Amino acid sequence: MAAIGKSGPIEDLPPKFKKMKRSNTRKQIEEFAFDSLECAITKLAPECRHCGQKIVGHGVQVDRHIYCCAHCARQENETGIKDRAAG
């Protein structure tokens, strides 16, 4: 996996971006370049809160928690979850 460049300090930004960036100085912006989809998934995809699998696709979100499927959400005692694939 080849990750390239982090954004530099705000002083290095072009003038038109400085005003926009000042309002959100706590967030770190990173840029990546990957030589395969697998590398991108490994680095960027969220993990299921229950089983730890990388989530590629829609997943299931309850409040601020994300799961790979409805089964995992139910295992964490989340309620009102339906798996769309269950028919």
One Martini backbone bead per residue (centre of mass of N, CA, C, O) as a GRO file, in nm:
protein
   87
    1MET     BB    1   0.096   0.036   0.024
    2ALA     BB    2   0.052   0.376  -0.100
    3ALA     BB    3   0.113   0.663   0.068
    4ILE     BB    4   0.039   1.009   0.001
    5GLY     BB    5   0.047   1.273   0.144
    6LYS     BB    6  -0.005   1.545   0.337
    7SER     BB    7  -0.128   1.804   0.445
    8GLY     BB    8  -0.035   2.099   0.509
    9PRO     BB    9  -0.018   2.378   0.625
   10ILE     BB   10  -0.215   2.654   0.599
   11GLU     BB   11   0.012   2.827   0.460
   12ASP     BB   12   0.016   2.627   0.191
   13LEU     BB   13  -0.238   2.737   0.104
   14PRO     BB   14  -0.436   2.873  -0.090
   15PRO     BB   15  -0.615   3.155  -0.037
   16LYS     BB   16  -0.908   3.033  -0.108
   17PHE     BB   17  -0.873   2.806   0.142
   18LYS     BB   18  -0.816   2.942   0.418
   19LYS     BB   19  -1.096   3.025   0.515
   20MET     BB   20  -1.221   2.741   0.513
   21LYS     BB   21  -1.006   2.604   0.705
   22ARG     BB   22  -1.030   2.771   0.973
   23SER     BB   23  -1.314   2.642   1.065
   24ASN     BB   24  -1.139   2.339   1.049
   25THR     BB   25  -0.847   2.279   1.212
   26ARG     BB   26  -0.881   1.977   1.344
   27LYS     BB   27  -0.874   1.855   1.075
   28GLN     BB   28  -0.736   1.594   0.888
   29ILE     BB   29  -0.585   1.587   0.572
   30GLU     BB   30  -0.577   1.313   0.340
   31GLU     BB   31  -0.377   1.149   0.092
   32PHE     BB   32  -0.424   0.877  -0.144
   33ALA     BB   33  -0.248   0.598  -0.302
   34PHE     BB   34  -0.349   0.311  -0.488
   35ASP     BB   35  -0.283  -0.018  -0.642
   36SER     BB   36  -0.552  -0.124  -0.491
   37LEU     BB   37  -0.850  -0.207  -0.357
   38GLU     BB   38  -0.747  -0.364  -0.111
   39CYS     BB   39  -0.578  -0.132   0.008
   40ALA     BB   40  -0.811   0.069   0.044
   41ILE     BB   41  -0.983  -0.102   0.234
   42THR     BB   42  -0.776  -0.144   0.461
   43LYS     BB   43  -0.752   0.172   0.522
   44LEU     BB   44  -1.079   0.292   0.490
   45ALA     BB   45  -1.263   0.087   0.595
   46PRO     BB   46  -1.492   0.003   0.797
   47GLU     BB   47  -1.575  -0.158   1.103
   48CYS     BB   48  -1.724  -0.391   1.268
   49ARG     BB   49  -1.830  -0.385   1.593
   50HIS     BB   50  -1.851  -0.702   1.630
   51CYS     BB   51  -1.639  -0.864   1.406
   52GLY     BB   52  -1.429  -0.664   1.226
   53GLN     BB   53  -1.516  -0.628   0.953
   54LYS     BB   54  -1.499  -0.508   0.654
   55ILE     BB   55  -1.687  -0.247   0.491
   56VAL     BB   56  -1.842  -0.322   0.176
   57GLY     BB   57  -2.085  -0.100   0.144
   58HIS     BB   58  -2.362  -0.039   0.335
   59GLY     BB   59  -2.451  -0.173   0.573
   60VAL     BB   60  -2.517  -0.098   0.928
   61GLN     BB   61  -2.681   0.176   1.095
   62VAL     BB   62  -2.661   0.280   1.448
   63ASP     BB   63  -2.628   0.568   1.483
   64ARG     BB   64  -2.269   0.549   1.536
   65HIS     BB   65  -2.297   0.255   1.439
   66ILE     BB   66  -2.129  -0.017   1.260
   67TYR     BB   67  -2.233  -0.285   1.041
   68CYS     BB   68  -2.233  -0.557   0.820
   69CYS     BB   69  -2.507  -0.663   0.967
   70ALA     BB   70  -2.794  -0.746   1.129
   71HIS     BB   71  -2.680  -0.967   1.307
   72CYS     BB   72  -2.462  -0.797   1.449
   73ALA     BB   73  -2.655  -0.588   1.566
   74ARG     BB   74  -2.818  -0.790   1.739
   75GLN     BB   75  -2.568  -0.889   1.910
   76GLU     BB   76  -2.567  -0.570   2.025
   77ASN     BB   77  -2.879  -0.500   2.094
   78GLU     BB   78  -3.015  -0.406   1.853
   79THR     BB   79  -3.305  -0.248   1.721
   80GLY     BB   80  -3.496  -0.259   1.426
   81ILE     BB   81  -3.354  -0.470   1.241
   82LYS     BB   82  -3.309  -0.523   0.884
   83ASP     BB   83  -3.252  -0.754   0.637
   84ARG     BB   84  -3.279  -0.719   0.299
   85ALA     BB   85  -3.191  -1.025   0.217
   86ALA     BB   86  -3.422  -1.197   0.382
   87GLY     BB   87  -3.721  -1.125   0.247
   0.00000   0.00000   0.00000
